[in-house]
Amino acid sequence: MFGPLKRIPQNKHHFHFLLKRPLHNQTPSSPQPQPPQDLLIANLILQNNSQTLTLTLEKCSLQWTPDLVDRILKRLWNHGPKALQFFEFLDRHPTYKLSSSSFDHAIDIIARMRDYNTLWPLLARMRKRRLGPTPKTFAIITERFVSAGKPDRAVKIFMSMHEHGCPQDLSSFNTFLDVLCQSKRVEMAYSLFKVFKRRFRADTISYNIIANGWCLIKRTSKALEILKEMVERGLTPTLVTYNILLKGFFRAGQIKEAWEFFLQMKKRKCELDVVTYTTVVHGFGVLGDIEKARRVVKEMIEEGCLPSVVTYNALIQVLCKKDSVENAIEVFEEMVRKGYVPNCTTYNVVIRGLCHAGKMDRAMEFMGRMKDDGCQPNVQTYNVVIRYFCDDGEIEKGLDVFEKMGRGDCLPNLDTYNVLISAMFVRKKSDDVLLAGKLLLEMVDRGFVPRKFTFNQVLNGLLLTGNQGFAKEILRVQSRSCRLPRRFKL
């Protein structure tokens, strides 16, 4: 489970065979769908170590394109070192030139791994190639610093954009405000907004972002102040503005205010859209008022506003939480009958509901149906199933699902490892603690930065079970956990 993946043989001829020829057991009358090219290449990259990867890829003689490269990098997203090895291979390619978007992917992975010493030279390399950095590049970097608990550093990076050949403008200012607000650093965002709103000529979008930030932390009175200031400045609130406030009232549990605000929107002849109605449906559903949520869906249809997949997702979600998963599935089937195509969120909501109801077999059936409908399970799908199996004491079943994530179509993320490592300490078995240690090493090898709690939990478990040698190895890993493995250099 924890060694090199062995899904695809490393024989160079076999790779050509997979890409260009039908499988030998297929017949013209019953062709089997071939896996996407980016999945095949991602799996090949996962098979090879840094010494053999270059030789293997060179012998494939593929026609690299920016779209293909970006899709492969996304496939390898949760295995940072492998993704970066692939990136470096292409950077040394004699004919192919990396695109700006591929640099952005690599920078995002490096920043997520908190390898800041590598980040800035790569940014300089991007600039030297005249591929950027762009405002999107800096949005990626600042978001990663904020999520790593370094918002002050993120502010300094935003203020230094021009030093890297990327002047700040209103769009980049709005993006940075949104990064801060989405991470609940609303006070900081508002302070910056007050200082720079005239310099960047803050627009309706700027005010909407700040209003949404206050709503995210349930301070609707501050959001209303932003609305007032917006009007005083001569800016006209949009439907987006009103939808933000409507959602804010529901989020803060101010149901009376939310309903009155909704009625005022109708009274003032606002052209209510599917977002407005979906917000109300979800708001009442979360409160447990399922009948009112259903009436709102009926009303929106009568008003000529057709529900979207997001509307159905909202209704299915609240039915799972506040009513019954069986009623949620009825709505799911109704949605399909009406010609709507369920997306990953739809399936994930139903699967979570079935898991929560203890119906794990049916949850797995829906996971299979999801694949049959061409909607591949994502990491959230797998994590939900693994978590509930482990919570039910079915740890082996959780590990079986984890094993299926070894392919390049859906690699485990930080949450996957955290769930499994925590589960290894439930039964208090020595073998489980050893497995927790192996999982910890694997997650670090894939570029994740474990929490101190996770390290300490594993260390204590190994020491208590007499595995001092393994504990020392974990300590050595902990000392360099914020860096790429020593063998890997960009």
N, C-alpha and C positions, 0 to 999 in steps of 0.2 A: 504493500500500500504506500509505503513511504520512500521507496527507492525510485530510480528513474522509471518513468512511464514506458510501457512496452506495448503500445497499441499498434504502431506501424513499424515494420522492419526498417532498418537503416540502409538497406540495399538501394543504391541510387536507381537501379533499373526498376525496382518496385515502385518508386515514386512516379516515374514517367508512366508506368502502367496504370496507376491510380488516376492520374490526371487526364490521360488521353485515350484510354481504352476501356471498353466495358468489362466487367468482371467475367471470368471464364464460365461461371455457372449461370450466366444470364442467357436468355434466348431473345431473338428479335421480337417474338410475340409477347414477352413479358419483361420489358426493360425495368430495371430497378433504378430509382433516382440516385444519382451520384452525390456524395457530400460536396458542399461548396468548396471551391478551390482554396479560399482563405482558411477554412477549417482544416483541410488536409495539410496545408503548409504550417499552420499553427501547431498541429500535432507533431509534425516532423521536427519543428524547432524544439518542442518539449522533449523529444527523444534524444537529441544530441547535446553533448557537452560543448563548452566553449572551444575546445580544440578541434572537434570534428564538424561543428556547425558550418563554418565557412566553406570547407571542402564539399560538404553535402549540398549546400545551396548553390554553389558554383556549378556543380554537375547537373543541376536541374534545368538549366538554360531557360528560365522562365522570362516572360515579358512583364517586367515590373511596371505598374502604373500607380499614381498617387492614391487612387481609390482602393486598389488591392492592398497596398502597403498599410493604409490607414485601417482597413478592416482587419488585417492581421494583428496590428498593434492593439486594436480593441479586443480581439480574441484573447490576447496575452495580457490584458490589463491587470489581472490579479496575479501575474507572475512577473513582477517588475524586472528582475535581472535577465530573464529570457527575452522579454520585450526589448530591452536595451541592447542585448547582444545582437538581436536581429537588426535594430536600428543602426548599430555600428557597422554591421556587415554591409548594409546598403550605403552607408556614408563612405565606405572605401570602394564601392563598386566603380569599375572603370567607365561605365557609360551612364548609369542611372543617377539622377540628381534628386535628392530628397526635397520634398515640398515643404512649404511653410506649415501646413496642417500636421505633417509628420513630426516636425520639430515641436509643435505645440503638444502633441501626444507624449513625446519623450520628456519634455519639460514637466508636464503634469505628473507623469509617473515618478520622475526624480524628486519633485517637490513633495509628492505623497509619501515617498520613502524618507523624506527629510534629509536627503543627501545634498545639503545646501552648498557644500564645497564644489560639487559637480555642476550644480544648477547654473551658476553665473558664467563659468567658461562656456557652457553650452549655449547660453543666451548670446555671448559674444561671438560664438561661431555662427549662430543664426544671422547676426547682424553683418558679419563679414561676408556672408553669402548673399547679402541683400534680400533676405527672405523675411525680414522683420527686425526686431520684435514688433508685433502689432498690438493694438489695444486688447484683442482677445488673449494674447500671450500674457499680458499683465493681469488680466482678469483671472486667468488660471493661477498665476503665481500668488496673487493677493488672497484668493480664496483658500489656497492651500496653507498659507501662513496663518490666516484667521482660524481655520479649522484645527491647526496645530497649537492654538492658544497663544498666538503671537500677533494680536491685532495692531499693536503699536508699530511693529516692524512692517506690517502690511501698509500702514499709512505712509511710512517713510518710503516704501517701494513705489507707492502710487505717486508721491510727490517727486520722485526721482526719475519718472518715466522719460522725461525729455532728455535726460543725460544718456539714455540708451537709444536716442534717435526716434523716440515715439512721443511727441507732444501730447499733453492732456487736452481733451476737449469735453464738451458737454456729455457726449455719449459715454466716454470712459469714466467721467465723474459719476454719471447715473449708475453705471455698472458697478463701480466700487461702493457706492452707497447701498446698492442692493445686496452686494456680498456681505457687508456689515449687518444689514437688517436681517437677512436670512439666517445669520448666525446669532441673532438676538443681541447684537452689539448696537442697539438702537440709539442709546444715549450718545455714543461716539459718532454714529452716523449723523445724528441731528446737530451735534456740535460742528462737524465739518460742513454740513449743509448751511448753517448760519454764517460761517466764516466765508465760504466760497460761492454762495448762491448768486451773488452779483457778478463775480469774476467769470463764472461759467454761464451766466444768464439762465438760471434754473427754469425749467419749463414744467408743463403739466406732468410729464413723466417723473421728474424729480420729486414733485410734491406727492404724487401717487406712491412712490417708493417709500418715502418717509411715513406717510399715512399708513401704509401697509405694515411697516415696521412697528409702529405703535400698536396696531391691531394684533400683530403676532404676539406681543407681550401683554395683551389684554388691557391696554390703556387707551380705550376708545375716546376718552375726553381729550387726550392729546391729539388724536387723529382728527377730531372735530375742529380743534384749533388750527390744524394744518389746512383743513378745508376752508376755514374762514380767512386765513392769511392768503390762501391761493386766490380767492375771490377778490380780496382787497387789492391784490397785485394786478388785477385785470385778466386773470387766467380763468378760463371756463372749465369747470369740472366736467369730466366725461363720464360715460356709463361705467367705465373701468373704475373711476373714483368712487362712484356710488356702490358698485359691487364690492369693492374693498371694505367700505364702511359697513355694509350689510353683513358681510362675512365676519367682520370684527365684532359686531354686536352678538352674533350667535356664538362665536368663539369665547367671548367673555361671559356667556351665560345670561346676557341681557335680552331675554326673549321678548319682553314687551316692547323694548326699544327697537329690536330687530323687526318685529311685525309692523310697528307704526312706521318705521323707515321704509319698509317695503310698500306699504299702502300709500305713503307720500310719493314714492317713485311712480306708482301707477297714477295717482291723482295729478301729478305734474306732467303726465303724458310722456314719461321716459320710455323709449323703445326697449322694453325689457328683452333681454336676450337669454339664450340657453344657460349662460353662466349665472345670471340672476336667479332663475328658477331652480337650477341645480343647487345653488347655495342655500336656498330656502328648504328644498327637499332634504338636503343633508343636515341642515341645522335642526329641523324638527325631528328628523330621524334619530339623531344623536341623543336628543332629549327623551326619546322613547315614544314620541307621539307619531306612531307609524301611520295611523289613519289620516292625520293631517298632511303628512308627507305624500301619501298616495293622492290625496285630493289636489295637492299642488301640481303633481304630475298631470292629473286629468285636466286641471285648469290650463296649464301651459299648452296642452294639445288643442284645447278649445279656442285658445287665443291665437292659434296658428304658429306656435313655436314648438317644433318637433324636438323631442328629447334626443340627446346625443348618447354615445357610448359612455361618456363621463357621467351623464345623468343616471343611466342604468347602474353604473358602477357604484355611485353614491347610494342609490336605493338598495342595491344588493348588500352593500357593506353594512348599512344600518339594520337591515333585516337580520343579517347574521349576528349582529351584536345585541340588538334589542328585541328581536322577535324569535324567529327560528330559521335554521339553515335550510329546512325543507321549503319554507316560503320563499327564501332567497333563491333557491334553485328553480322554483316555479317562475320567478321573474326572469332568471337567466334563460330558461327555455323559451319564454314568451319573447324575449329580446331576439333570440336566434330566429324564431318563427317570423318575426317582423322584418328580417333581412339585415339586422345589425350584426357586425362581425366582432365577437368578443376579443379583447386584447389581453396582454399579459396581466394587466391590473385586474381585469374581470375574473380571469381564472384564479389569480392569486387570492383575491377576496373570497371566492367560493371555497378554495382549498383550505384557507385559514379557518373559515367558518366550520368546515367539516372536521378539521383537526381539533378545533376547540370543543366541538360537540362529541369528541371521542370516536369519530367515524373515520379512522385512519385508512381502512381498506377503500372506502369510497373516495377519500382524498387522493389516494394513489390512482384510482380509476380515472378521476378527473385530470390528473397529471398526464396519464396516458392519452386521454381524449385531447388534451391540450396539444400534445405532439402530433396526433393524427390530424388535427385541424390546422397544422402548419404554424402554430404559435409555440415556439420553443420555450420550455421552462427557463427562467432566468435565475440568477443567484438568490433572489428573494424567494422564489418558489421553493428551491432546495432548502434554504435556511429555515423556512417555516416548517417543512416536513421533518427535517432533522431535529429541530428544537422540540417539536411535540412528541416525536418518538423517544427522545431522551427524557423529556419530562414524565412520560408514561413508564419509564424504566426499561423501554425497549431499545437499549443502547446499541445492540448488535444491528438492529434494523436501521438505526440512525447512521451507523458506520457503513452499512451497505449502500445507503443513498449517497453518502459522502464519497464512496468509491466511484460511483457513477459520474462524479464531478471531475474526475481526473483528466477527462478529454478536454481538448481546446475549445469545445463549444460552450462550456460554462465552468470556469475554474472557481474554486472556493475563494471567499474574501475574508477579511479580518473577522467579521461577525461569525462566519462559519466555524473558524478555528476557536473563537472564544466560547461558542456554545458547546462544542465537543470537549474542549479542555475542562470546562466547568463540570460537564457530565461525568468525566472520568473520576471525579472525587465523590460521587454519590454513593457508590457501592463499597468504597474503602478497600478495594482489592489492589494488591501489589502490581498485578499485570496492568490494571487500568492506569495506575500512576506512571508506569513505564511508557504506556501508550501516550499519555499526556505529554511526557517529555519529548517523545518523537514528533508529536504534533507541533509542539513549540519550536523545535528545530526546523521543521518543515516550513512553518509560517515565516520564520526569520529568513530562511533560505529563499523564500519567494518575495522578499522585500517588505514584509509587514513589520511594524514596530509594536511589539506587545506592550500592554500596560504593565507597570511595576507590580500591580496586584497579581497579574498572571504569572510573571516570573517568580514572585515570592511563593505563590500557591504551589507551583510545580517544584520549586526548590525544597520547600518544607516537606512536601509529599515524598520526594525522593530520599531525603535524609531520614524521615521517619520509617521508611521501608528498607533502609540499609543500602541504598544505592548511591553511596558517596561519590564513586567515580563518575557516574552520570551527572550528579549534582555539580561537580567541578566543571564538566563540559558545558552545562547550562550557564554557569557563572561566567565562563569565558565568552560565551555567546552574548550574554547580557552586556558585557563591557563594550561590545562593538555593535550592539543591536541597532544603533541609529545610523549605520553606514552600510554600504554595499558589502557583500562578501569580499575579503581581501584579494581573492584570486581575480576579481573582476575590476577592470579599469576602463574608464571612458577616455 
